[in-house]
Amino acid sequence: MQHMTDKEMVNDVLSMMKSSLTAYTTSISESANQQLRQTLQQIRNSDEQFHYQLFQLAQSKGFYKPAIQADTKDIQQVKSMITS
């Protein structure tokens, strides 16, 4: 039996959290019950905070390498494509 590395476990949890956050957002936007909406928003906010903390840990351990930052020209090009 092969065990998962720390990197694999962290990336797995990050991936699951991203899926959960998407599901919460969909549920919130489709809920007519205000109390349910508020509860889901609280859970989502808590999960977002946990996700960010785990992301920071992953980044500090070298488990996650962010993409190279786009330059201003590329950003402007995307903006113009979206707004036109």
Backbone as a printed PyTorch tensor [residue, N CA C, xyz], in Angstrom:
tensor([[[  0.8350,  -1.1770,   0.0000],
         [  0.0000,   0.0000,   0.0000],
         [  0.8820,   1.2430,   0.0000]],

        [[  0.6270,   2.1290,  -0.9520],
         [  1.4080,   3.3510,  -1.0750],
         [  0.7190,   4.4790,  -0.3150]],

        [[  1.4990,   5.2330,   0.4460],
         [  0.9650,   6.3490,   1.2230],
         [  1.1320,   7.6460,   0.4400]],

        [[  0.2060,   8.5470,   0.6690],
         [  0.2850,   9.8550,   0.0230],
         [  1.3490,  10.7030,   0.7120]],

        [[  2.0370,  11.5000,  -0.0700],
         [  3.0050,  12.4320,   0.4910],
         [  2.2500,  13.6340,   1.0810]],

        [[  2.9470,  14.4220,   1.8790],
         [  2.3390,  15.6330,   2.4250],
         [  1.8470,  16.5380,   1.2990]],

        [[  2.6580,  16.6740,   0.2620],
         [  2.2940,  17.5100,  -0.8750],
         [  1.0110,  17.0070,  -1.5270]],

        [[  0.9000,  15.7150,  -1.7400],
         [ -0.3030,  15.1420,  -2.3560],
         [ -1.5310,  15.3600,  -1.4820]],

        [[ -1.3750,  15.1910,  -0.1830],
         [ -2.5130,  15.3900,   0.7290],
         [ -2.9730,  16.8440,   0.7260]],

        [[ -2.0260,  17.7640,   0.8040],
         [ -2.3800,  19.1820,   0.8140],
         [ -3.0630,  19.5660,  -0.4920]],

        [[ -2.5070,  19.1460,  -1.6150],
         [ -3.1050,  19.4680,  -2.9050],
         [ -4.4740,  18.8230,  -3.0660]],

        [[ -4.6610,  17.6300,  -2.5230],
         [ -5.9560,  16.9610,  -2.5770],
         [ -7.0040,  17.7440,  -1.7840]],

        [[ -6.6360,  18.1680,  -0.5830],
         [ -7.5690,  18.9420,   0.2450],
         [ -7.8780,  20.2810,  -0.4280]],

        [[ -6.8680,  20.9570,  -0.9740],
         [ -7.1020,  22.2200,  -1.6680],
         [ -8.0810,  22.0320,  -2.8290]],

        [[ -7.9100,  20.9670,  -3.5680],
         [ -8.8000,  20.6810,  -4.6930],
         [-10.2300,  20.4130,  -4.2230]],

        [[-10.3770,  19.6260,  -3.1680],
         [-11.7150,  19.3440,  -2.6290],
         [-12.3640,  20.6220,  -2.1010]],

        [[-11.5720,  21.4660,  -1.4600],
         [-12.1090,  22.7150,  -0.9180],
         [-12.5940,  23.6330,  -2.0480]],

        [[-11.8540,  23.6840,  -3.1370],
         [-12.2730,  24.5050,  -4.2690],
         [-13.6200,  24.0290,  -4.8020]],

        [[-13.8090,  22.7330,  -4.8910],
         [-15.0860,  22.1870,  -5.3540],
         [-16.2020,  22.5200,  -4.3740]],

        [[-15.9250,  22.4070,  -3.0930],
         [-16.9280,  22.7240,  -2.0730],
         [-17.3140,  24.1980,  -2.1200]],

        [[-16.3280,  25.0760,  -2.2910],
         [-16.6100,  26.5060,  -2.3480],
         [-17.4990,  26.8380,  -3.5420]],

        [[-17.2750,  26.1740,  -4.6500],
         [-18.1200,  26.3690,  -5.8300],
         [-19.5440,  25.9100,  -5.5410]],

        [[-19.6770,  24.7740,  -4.8800],
         [-21.0100,  24.2520,  -4.5430],
         [-21.7270,  25.1860,  -3.5710]],

        [[-21.0090,  25.7240,  -2.5840],
         [-21.6210,  26.6710,  -1.6530],
         [-22.1180,  27.9070,  -2.4010]],

        [[-21.3090,  28.4270,  -3.2900],
         [-21.6890,  29.6210,  -4.0400],
         [-22.9540,  29.3760,  -4.8500]],

        [[-23.0290,  28.2370,  -5.5010],
         [-24.2240,  27.8920,  -6.2720],
         [-25.4350,  27.7730,  -5.3550]],

        [[-25.2660,  27.0900,  -4.2450],
         [-26.3820,  26.9060,  -3.3040],
         [-26.8610,  28.2330,  -2.7330]],

        [[-25.9290,  29.1020,  -2.4150],
         [-26.2850,  30.4160,  -1.8700],
         [-27.0830,  31.2070,  -2.9030]],

        [[-26.6150,  31.2150,  -4.1210],
         [-27.2810,  32.0160,  -5.1480],
         [-28.6570,  31.4770,  -5.5190]],

        [[-28.9140,  30.1940,  -5.2290],
         [-30.1900,  29.5920,  -5.5940],
         [-31.1290,  29.3850,  -4.4090]],

        [[-30.7320,  29.8350,  -3.2320],
         [-31.5440,  29.6360,  -2.0330],
         [-32.4700,  30.8260,  -1.7860]],

        [[-33.7580,  30.5300,  -1.6110],
         [-34.7370,  31.5750,  -1.3080],
         [-34.8910,  31.7770,   0.1990]],

        [[-34.4440,  30.8170,   0.9890],
         [-34.5670,  30.8820,   2.4420],
         [-33.3950,  31.6870,   3.0060]],

        [[-33.7170,  32.8340,   3.5970],
         [-32.6720,  33.7420,   4.0810],
         [-31.8050,  33.1150,   5.1750]],

        [[-32.3960,  32.3510,   6.0670],
         [-31.6210,  31.7200,   7.1460],
         [-30.6480,  30.6870,   6.5670]],

        [[-31.1080,  29.9190,   5.5920],
         [-30.2310,  28.9500,   4.9370],
         [-29.1020,  29.6680,   4.2030]],

        [[-29.4380,  30.7500,   3.4970],
         [-28.4090,  31.5310,   2.7850],
         [-27.3280,  32.0090,   3.7500]],

        [[-27.7580,  32.5580,   4.8900],
         [-26.8000,  33.0830,   5.8630],
         [-25.9240,  31.9690,   6.4310]],

        [[-26.5320,  30.8210,   6.7120],
         [-25.7620,  29.6900,   7.2320],
         [-24.7250,  29.2260,   6.2150]],

        [[-25.1520,  29.0890,   4.9600],
         [-24.2270,  28.6710,   3.9020],
         [-23.1220,  29.7060,   3.6960]],

        [[-23.4500,  30.9790,   3.7980],
         [-22.4360,  32.0320,   3.6600],
         [-21.4030,  31.9510,   4.7830]],

        [[-21.8670,  31.6760,   6.0020],
         [-20.9420,  31.5410,   7.1300],
         [-20.0140,  30.3500,   6.9210]],

        [[-20.5760,  29.2370,   6.4860],
         [-19.7540,  28.0410,   6.2310],
         [-18.7550,  28.3340,   5.1170]],

        [[-19.2490,  28.9510,   4.0360],
         [-18.3610,  29.2850,   2.9140],
         [-17.2280,  30.1940,   3.3600]],

        [[-17.5530,  31.2260,   4.1330],
         [-16.5240,  32.1640,   4.5930],
         [-15.4680,  31.4640,   5.4410]],

        [[-15.9140,  30.5830,   6.3120],
         [-14.9910,  29.8210,   7.1510],
         [-14.1040,  28.9140,   6.2950]],

        [[-14.7160,  28.2530,   5.3330],
         [-13.9560,  27.3630,   4.4470],
         [-12.9760,  28.1360,   3.5690]],

        [[-13.3760,  29.3360,   3.1360],
         [-12.4610,  30.1650,   2.3440],
         [-11.2370,  30.5470,   3.1690]],

        [[-11.4530,  30.8710,   4.4310],
         [-10.3400,  31.2280,   5.3130],
         [ -9.4120,  30.0350,   5.5060]],

        [[ -9.9910,  28.8480,   5.7350],
         [ -9.1860,  27.6360,   5.8850],
         [ -8.4150,  27.3470,   4.5990]],

        [[ -9.0870,  27.4840,   3.4570],
         [ -8.4490,  27.2300,   2.1610],
         [ -7.2540,  28.1500,   1.9720]],

        [[ -7.4260,  29.4230,   2.3170],
         [ -6.3360,  30.3770,   2.1550],
         [ -5.1540,  30.0430,   3.0770]],

        [[ -5.4450,  29.6540,   4.3060],
         [ -4.3750,  29.2770,   5.2300],
         [ -3.6270,  28.0450,   4.7270]],

        [[ -4.3650,  27.0820,   4.2010],
         [ -3.7230,  25.8770,   3.6610],
         [ -2.9150,  26.2200,   2.4120]],

        [[ -3.4570,  27.1020,   1.5890],
         [ -2.7230,  27.5700,   0.4110],
         [ -1.4040,  28.2170,   0.8240]],

        [[ -1.4420,  29.0800,   1.8460],
         [ -0.2220,  29.7350,   2.3210],
         [  0.7930,  28.7070,   2.8030]],

        [[  0.3190,  27.6790,   3.5150],
         [  1.2090,  26.6150,   3.9780],
         [  1.8290,  25.8930,   2.7870]],

        [[  0.9930,  25.5550,   1.8180],
         [  1.4860,  24.8470,   0.6350],
         [  2.5300,  25.6710,  -0.1000]],

        [[  2.2660,  26.9510,  -0.2170],
         [  3.2050,  27.8290,  -0.9040],
         [  4.5200,  27.9350,  -0.1320]],

        [[  4.4390,  28.0500,   1.1860],
         [  5.6550,  28.1850,   2.0000],
         [  6.5080,  26.9210,   1.9830]],

        [[  5.8770,  25.7680,   1.8090],
         [  6.6070,  24.4900,   1.7700],
         [  7.0730,  24.1350,   0.3570]],

        [[  6.7080,  24.9780,  -0.6290],
         [  7.1000,  24.7050,  -2.0070],
         [  6.1850,  23.6910,  -2.6910]],

        [[  5.0230,  23.4140,  -2.0900],
         [  4.0780,  22.4740,  -2.6890],
         [  3.2970,  23.1160,  -3.8280]],

        [[  3.2820,  24.4350,  -3.8510],
         [  2.4950,  25.1700,  -4.8330],
         [  3.3510,  26.2680,  -5.4270]],

        [[  3.4390,  26.2840,  -6.7180],
         [  4.1930,  27.3270,  -7.4100],
         [  3.2030,  28.1730,  -8.2060]],

        [[  2.9980,  29.4320,  -7.8060],
         [  2.0520,  30.2700,  -8.5340],
         [  2.5330,  30.5410,  -9.9530]],

        [[  1.5770,  30.8190, -10.8200],
         [  1.9030,  31.1500, -12.2030],
         [  2.6580,  32.4740, -12.2470]],

        [[  3.3930,  32.6650, -13.3080],
         [  4.1010,  33.9220, -13.5060],
         [  3.0620,  35.0260, -13.6740]],

        [[  3.3170,  36.1620, -13.0590],
         [  2.3720,  37.2730, -13.1360],
         [  2.3070,  37.8110, -14.5590]],

        [[  1.0910,  38.1010, -15.0040],
         [  0.8810,  38.6660, -16.3370],
         [  1.3740,  40.1020, -16.3620]],

        [[  1.8810,  40.5090, -17.5260],
         [  2.2950,  41.9090, -17.6280],
         [  1.0870,  42.7870, -17.9620]],

        [[  1.2790,  44.0770, -17.8530],
         [  0.1910,  45.0440, -18.0270],
         [ -0.4560,  44.9150, -19.4030]],

        [[  0.3300,  44.6820, -20.4250],
         [ -0.1970,  44.5550, -21.7970],
         [ -1.1680,  43.3860, -21.8920]],

        [[ -0.7980,  42.2390, -21.3260],
         [ -1.6690,  41.0630, -21.3550],
         [ -2.9630,  41.3080, -20.5830]],

        [[ -2.8600,  41.9730, -19.4550],
         [ -4.0420,  42.2700, -18.6380],
         [ -4.9960,  43.1760, -19.4140]],

        [[ -4.4560,  44.2050, -20.0460],
         [ -5.2880,  45.1270, -20.8290],
         [ -5.9540,  44.4190, -22.0070]],

        [[ -5.2290,  43.4890, -22.6180],
         [ -5.7890,  42.7450, -23.7390],
         [ -6.9790,  41.8990, -23.3000]],

        [[ -6.8570,  41.2210, -22.1690],
         [ -7.9580,  40.4060, -21.6490],
         [ -9.1230,  41.2990, -21.2690]],

        [[ -8.8530,  42.4140, -20.6040],
         [ -9.9110,  43.3450, -20.2190],
         [-10.6980,  43.8060, -21.4400]],

        [[ -9.9870,  44.1540, -22.4970],
         [-10.6790,  44.6450, -23.7000],
         [-11.4870,  43.5400, -24.3500]],

        [[-11.0360,  42.3210, -24.2950],
         [-11.7920,  41.2040, -24.8530],
         [-13.0940,  40.9710, -24.0580]],

        [[-13.0190,  41.1240, -22.7480],
         [-14.1740,  40.8650, -21.8830],
         [-15.1970,  41.9890, -21.9960]],

        [[-14.7310,  43.2210, -22.0910],
         [-15.6530,  44.3500, -22.0670],
         [-16.1590,  44.7570, -23.4490]],

        [[-15.6470,  44.1650, -24.4970],
         [-16.1190,  44.5630, -25.8370],
         [-17.2680,  43.7130, -26.3090]]])
